[in-house]
């Protein structure tokens, strides 16, 4: 591999963009296809499918046997609310391989003491979220119960096409949230993408148990439905 | 965490920029039960330092040795390891699978 190819590959990964390295097995020739270049690539359809599955592999192409090394960004978990549930959810997400960020403008909650070793941002969503590169490889969770914080955050997550968006609150709380967000211009299709009440129904009671139910639901979204959708 | 592939490839880039000769080994095909999925990387420098893995530790030693050849010659190599291939390679996979590993130099 040429050093400049490796450098570009690492740069795309650092920017959280999908990228595929195509290696011609017979000649050893290589080229990099970035997410932006897929559409005009002769093997675009093949590459698109591989990125969707997140799977590297060998393929017979019109030019001969080629190996496709697929790099999709590692999943990110963004948690709005430095609350009790987050104190379990954040380290749990980290253990499962997510890059975790906690956002809460309330400085009494967003302290490093409450979240040792984790990235905590004590800012409002409009300041904290844009630099985070919230994207389709991001799971987004709103846990503050405060519409001033959760509502703009959820709007941001919906606009960025996160693979999972969950919002804490009872059915009653969620109904009020739906009314507010509709008045703010969101559609039924947008709102249908929100997981609320949040988490799998495992009878969770304690904050830590609720964190487990949320992480389980995120895992299901990551591993099950996109795959099934890709196969269809 | 240095176990992630992106960190391994970043390390390969850093090593090369430090002036070391570096090879990258990639699992390109697996049959049966293989310990590491297709796409897994092992990076090796000219002194035999390595990061990452292409198996659960079964064939890394042999891949490192072959990588030295690739670093010397500059020519990529396709290696195959499996229980049925003991004549070609002295090491095999205890899990019973077969893997094919592509080794290339960073030029």
Interface residues (C-beta under 8 A of the other chain):
Chain A: X1 X2 X3 X6 X7 X9 X10 X13 X14 X23 X25 X28 X55 X56 X57 X58 X67 X69 X70 X71 X74 X97
Chain B: X4 X5 X6 X9 X10 X12 X13 X16 X17 X24 X26 X28 X29 X37 X38 X39 X75 X76 X78 X102 X104 X105 X106 X107
